[in-house]
Amino acid sequence: MTDQAEPTRLLLVTPRVVDADFPARLSEALAGGDVAAVLMATGDHEVAVEAIAANLVPLVQEAGAAALIADHTRVAGRLKADGVQVGTGLGDLRAAAESFRPKRIVGAGNLHSRHAAMEAGESGADYLFFGRPHGDTHDEPHPKALDLAEWWSTLMEIPAVIMAGRSLDRIPDAAATGAAFVALNDAVWSHVQGPGEAVRLANALLSDLARRAA
């Protein structure tokens, strides 16, 4: 269960398509305030994913955040990333937990039911990700993600991550679930004042919520 006296932390998700300017934007975001981790979710093709992540992993780690790669366990291993998030089934999740833990982080994603969440927790996941990494298609978080994150955070010790919406103003909806981490994607990368200011504003919102709950 998450202690609401402690601020919920941010997890940033990369866009699905990363251009040549993105490393600079990522560095700006990481300089904007506390970021616990960055999930690199850039596609299915292993060679392309590795080429992108090779440039991003060092930036994330030098900033003191955890560099996580979505689904590509071999890429995460070769690049010495801090962990992997697996959304391709229980078999892959168990294999990642056996090979990565305890030195690296293994997260579970693509969870659409309480049963799936329970199975992931029992399979060795270090955290559960509720919502889709690129599912921030509305200003507010998805209702099912809210429901699952609140249920899990109320009952279980394994931390939850909830995918927030594309509006920073709706971060309180996500944090109210008790999840340990709020994931942001488009709300940061498309912010009119830039990703650094988006991270600063997001952290200010989370800190204010923690103060009110204390």
N, C-alpha and C positions, 0 to 999 in steps of 0.2 A: 504494500500500500504506500502511496506517495504521501509524504509529509507536506501538507499545504503551507506550512510556515517557510518552506524552502522554495525559492523561485523555480518554476518550470524552465528548463533550458531549451535552447534552439538546436534543431537539426536542419541543415540546409540540404535541399535536393537540387541537383544540377538539372538544367533543361535537357530535354531529350536530344536536341540538336545543339552542339557546342561549336561556336565559331572561333576564329583566331583571336578575337578580342576578349573571349571569356576569361582566360586566366587573370587578366587585369581586373575584371569585374569581380571575380572571386576574391582576389586579394583585397579589394576595396570592402567587400562584404565582411571578410574576416577581421579587418581593421576596425569595423564599426562597433564591435562589442562582443560579448560572450557568445561563442558558438561551440557547442559540444562536439559536433560531428558534421561531416559533409558526406552525403550519400551520392555517389556517382552512378547515375542511372541513365546511360547514354545509348542503349541499344542491345541487340542480340548478337551482333557479329564480333567474335572474340578479338580478332586482330584490330578492328577499328576501336573497340572499347579500350584495349590496351594502349593504343597510340594516344588516345585522349587522356586516359588516367595517368600515363607516365608523366605528363606535364602537370597534372593537378595534385597528385598524391603528395609530392614534396611541399607544395604551397600550403596545403592543409596542415601537414604535420609540423612545418616550421612555425605556423601560427598557434600551435598547441591544441589543435582539434584532431579528432579521430577521422582518418580517411577510410571510408567504407565503400565497397564496390558491390553493385547489385548483381547477383546471380553468377558472376564469373569467378569462381573459386580459384581457378588456376591463375588468372590474371592477378587476383589479390595476393596470392602467394608469391608470384614472380616479382611483383612490384613492392613487396613488403608493406602492403597496406595494413591498416590496423584491424580490418575485419571485412566481412562479407555479409550482405543481406540476401537471404535465399527465399525466393517466391516460386520455386519450380517444383515443389512437392516435398513430402516428408522424407522420401529416400535421400534426396539431395541435402536436405537440412540435417539429417542424421549423419551423413557422410562428412559434411562440413564441420559439424560439432566434434566428430571424432578426430578430424585432422587439424583443426584450428584451435580448439579450446585446450587449456585455459589461457594460452599466450595471446590469442587474438579473439576478437569479438565475432559472434555469430548471431545475426538477427533473423527473424522470421517475418516474411511478408506474404501478401496475397491471401489474407485470412478473411473469410466472408461469413463465418459463423462461430458461435461459442465452441462448438465441437472442434472445429479446425484450430482455434486458439488453444484449447486444452491440449490437443495432440502436439502442437508446436512447442508449448511449454514443457511437455513431458519428453520431448525429443532433444532437449539440451540447448534451446535458444537462450541467449543472454537478454534479448528484448523482443517484443512483438510490435510490429508496425501495422497500425490499423488505417485503412484507406489505401489508395493507390498513389505511388510517388508522383505521377502526373495527373492525379485526379482532382486537382484544384480548378475545376471548370466553373465554379460558382464562388461568389464572395464568401459564403459560409462553408464550414466543413460539411462533409456528407453525413446525413442523419445516421446511417448504419455505422459509420466509423465512430461517431459520437457515442452511440449506444454501446458498442463493443468496448471502446476504450474506458468508458465509465464503469461498466460491469467488471472488466478485468482489473482496473486499478483499485477498485473497492475491495476485491477479494484476494488478489494475488500479489506475491512479492516481486516477481519478474517485472522489470519496468516496461511500460507501454510508451509507444510513440504514436501520436495521432497526426494525420495529415490535415493541416488547416486549409482554409479557403484562400482565395486570391486577394482578399482584403485584410490588411493589418487590423482594421477595426473589429474584425470578428475573431481575433486571437483569443479574447476571453471565453468565447464559446468552447474552444478547444481545450484551453487550460482548465476550465471548470470540470472536466472529466476526471481530473486527478492524475492524468498522464504525466510521466516524468519529463517527457520531451514533446515539443510541438514542432512539427516539420513544416517548413515553408519552401515554396518553389517560386511560382510566378509573382507572389506578393513581394518578393525581394528583387528578382531580376528585372521586373517591369516597373518598379517604383519610379515615380516621376522625378524624385530627388536623388535617385541612385541607390545601389545596393547597400552602401555603407550606412546611409541615413535610414534605410529600411530596417537594418539590423539594430541600429541604435533605438529606433522607435519601438520595435518589437520587444527588446529587452526592457525598455522603460515600462511598457504595458505589463509585462510579466512580473517585474519587480513591484509595481503598484498592486497587482493582484495578491502577491505574497504578503505584502505589508497589511493589506486589508484582512487577510485570512489569519494573520498571526494573533 
